[in-house]
């Protein structure tokens, strides 16, 4: 039976490349998007042109009923979710502590604590029934770099990493692995025009990372080769930290 992968926030950027990579690996891919239907359909078309299986699914993955409906729809059209990639994100505004609000924290926690919790709860019954599954969260190396002005984002990403370790212990007995892939700065569409030279100069491997670098790590964790890896953070940043 073909394994189904649900990739959230997959209409562009990292999510789109991850979705295409998993489809190339032979998984049937549910391409989740919130509002960019055209982008999601382009990802689906690219997968199908390459001979893979994919369908697009609209849902706000920070909304509990929407997540439940999303997983039900994916299950009904493709089958039970065997691989969950929690990639969806939102704006990450910079704010010094003097201007930091509780709402700023809540905005980041919504994406990196609430949404993964809703998603894992929704896919868990199907994974348990099929005897296992893979959960891959897309984190960030910002928890190691801790730049000024990123309190809310860094705190939420650190919480996301901690959840991964707890869930790996809880869900391991069901054959479910839970890991984090933590990229450095990986330029995607929304970074067009941003000067990369200063950051690149600090990377020991001497180049910027690509979405394909991140997708390769996700692919490994979703593969049979990654079956005995859980509770781990794989940092994809060229040695920057």
N, C-alpha and C positions, 0 to 999 in steps of 0.2 A: 504494500500500500504506500502511495506517495505521501511523504511528510509535508504538512502544511506549515508555512512560516507566515506569521503576521508581523509586518514591519510598520510601526507607527511613524507618522510624519515622513512618508516615503514619496511625496510628490516631487521632491527636489533635494539637492544637497546630499548629505551623507546617506539619508534614508533611501533615496532613489538608487544610488550606487550599490548599497547593501542589498536592496531588493533584487536588482539585476544579477548580482553575484550569487545570491542564494538560488535564484531561478536557474542560473547556469550550472549550479551544483546538482540540479535535479529536483529541487523542492517546488511545490506549488505555492505561489506567493500571493498573499493578500496585501495589496498596496493601500495602506490607510492614508487618508488626507482629511483636513478639516474644511478647507475652502478652495484649494487649487485643483479643481477637477481636471482642467486641461493638462496640468503637469502630471497628475496621477495617470491619466489616460495615455500620455506619452510614454511613461514608464511601462505600462501594461503592453502597449503596442511594441515597444522595443523587446520586451521579454518574448512576446508571441512571435515576432519576426525571427528571433533567434531560436525558435522551436520550443520555448518554455511555456509554462502555465502560470497565468496571473490574472487577477481581477482587482478592480478598484473598489474601495469601501469608504464612504464618507462617515466621519464620526469625530466629535470632540472628545478626545481621550482623557480630558479632565472632568468629564461629566459622568456620573455613575450610571444613570439609565442608558446613556449613549454607549458606554463601554459594554454593558450587558447586551445591548442590541447588536453592537458590532460583532462581538464574539459569536452570538447566535447566528448572525448572517453569514459570517465566514464559515462556521461549522456546517450550515445548511447548504452552502454553495460549493465549498471546496473540501470540507471535512474538518475533523477536530484539529485544533491548533497544537502542533508538536513543537514548534519553535516560536518563541515570542521575542521580538527585538524591540525594546522600549527606547525609541529614538526621538520621539516628538519633543520639541522644545519651543520656547517663546522668546520674547525680547529679554535682553540681559543688560539693562541700563547700569551705568556706573554711578555710584553715590558714596561719598565719604561718610564717615560715621556721624558727623554733625548733621547730615541731611538724611540719614537712614531712618526709614519708617518701618513699622511692623508690617504694613501692607506690602512693602517691598520684599520682606521675607516671605510673606504668604504667597506672593505671586510666583516666587521661585519654588517654594515647597509644593505648590499645586502641580507643577510640571514634573518635579523630580522625586516627590514622595507620594503625593496623592495619586497621580496618574499611574505610576508603576504598581501601587497597591491595588487599585481598581482592576488593572489589567491582569495581574497575577491571580487575584481572586477569581476573575471571570474564566481564565483558561485552566485553572487548577483541576476542576472536576474532569474535564476531558483528558488532561495529561495523566491523572491518576488512573482513569479508566483504561487508557492505552498502555499503561505500565511505565511511563516516563515522559520526559520532555526536556527542553532547553529554554532557559530564560537568559537573555543577554541584554544588559542595560548599557546604554551608551553614556558613559560618565565623562570625566574631564581630568586632565592632569593639573587643573587649577588648584586642586586640594593640596598639591605639593608646592606650587608656585606662590599662591596666596597674594596676588598683587593688590595694592591699595585700591580702594574703591569698589571692591567686588564682594563685600561682606555677605550679601544675601545669596548671591550665586554660589560662592564658595561653600557657605554653610549648607545649602541645599544639596550640592553635589557630594559633600562629605556625608550627609545623611543618606543619600542614595547608595553610596559605597557601603555604609554600615548595614543598611537593609539587606544588601546582597549577601553579606556574610551571615546574617541571621537566617535569611531564607534558605541559604545553602544547607545549613544545619537542619532546619525544619523539614525541608522537602527532599533531602537526600534519600531517606528511607523509601520514598516513592519512585526513585530512579530519576528525579528531576535535578538537573544541574542549574546553578545560578551563578553568573559571572558578570563582571563589568569590563567593557573595553573602554579605556580612558585615553582619548586622543589629546594631543596638544592642539595648537592652532592649525586647523586644516582649512585652507581657503576654499570656499564654495561660492555660489552665485552671489550671496549677499555681501561678500567681501570684495566685490569688483572695485578696482581703483584704489584699494588700500595698499600702502607701501609695506612690503614684506621684508625689506632688506635688514632692518634692525633685528627682527625676530630671527630671521634665517642665520644671521651671523652668530647667534648664540646656540645653534643646533649642532652638536658634534658631527652628525652625518652630513652637514653642509647643504641641506636642501629643505624645502617645505614638504610636509607630508601631503599625501593625496587621499581623496575619498577611497580610492582602491586599496590603499594601505590599511585603512580602518576596516573595510569590507573583508579583507583577507583574514583579519583576526576574528571577525564575527563568523566567517565561514568555518574556520578551524573549530571554534567552540560549538558550532552547530553540527559538526561532522562526527563520524564514528571515532576519528582520531582524538577528539576532545571529550570523549565519553567519561573519562576518569578525572576531569578537571572541574572543580567546583569551588565556590567561595573565593575566587581569585580576581585580581585586577590586572589586566594586561594593558600596559601603558604603551601607546603608539605615538611617540613624539621624537624619534630620532636621537634619543638620549638627552633631550633638553633638561630633564630632571633626573 
